[in-house]
Amino acid sequence: MKKKKSSGKNDNLFISKSLLMSDPFKKLPKAAINLYFAFLMKRQMQAVGKPGHEKWVIKNNGDIVFTYSMGFDELGMYSPSFRRAIDHLVNYGFIDINYHGSGGVKGDCSKYAISNRWRQYGSEQFDQKPRPKDLRPIGYRRNNKANPK
């Protein structure tokens, strides 16, 4: 696991107290919390609006890439732990899978979005978004996207 040296610039991670004190956050296992913080570090924040009244938005929301190999390199998480942590974060409403990549196909990575669905967790308003099922054929076949022949 590689440790990155901090330049000091943009070395802060802002998390709301309401998130830290929420029931769904308290239910997350340690691996999912670590992965969530890693997702938050991958977001690119941008101020929008008039100075003094600006609102911060996630510029790359829906395009955040976090691969299984990145999970191992950055967090020391093996594939089954990484998959379970993703499932927890999706099920409790902390992240959404915006695009389901083709596992093993170079350059076709899943893309994620940071979500605020966790705010409604446990209520009737909670929008349950389970991990999309991967219905693609497994292996290299004539009609498989991974094999253009």
Protein Blocks (a to p, Z undefined) as FASTA:
>chain_A
ZZdddehiapaccddfklmmpmklmmpcfklmmmmmmmmmmpccddedjehiaccddfkg
oiaccdfklmmmmnopafklmmmmmmmmmmnopaccfbdcdehiahiacdddddfklmmg
oiaklccddddddfbdedjdfklmklmZZ
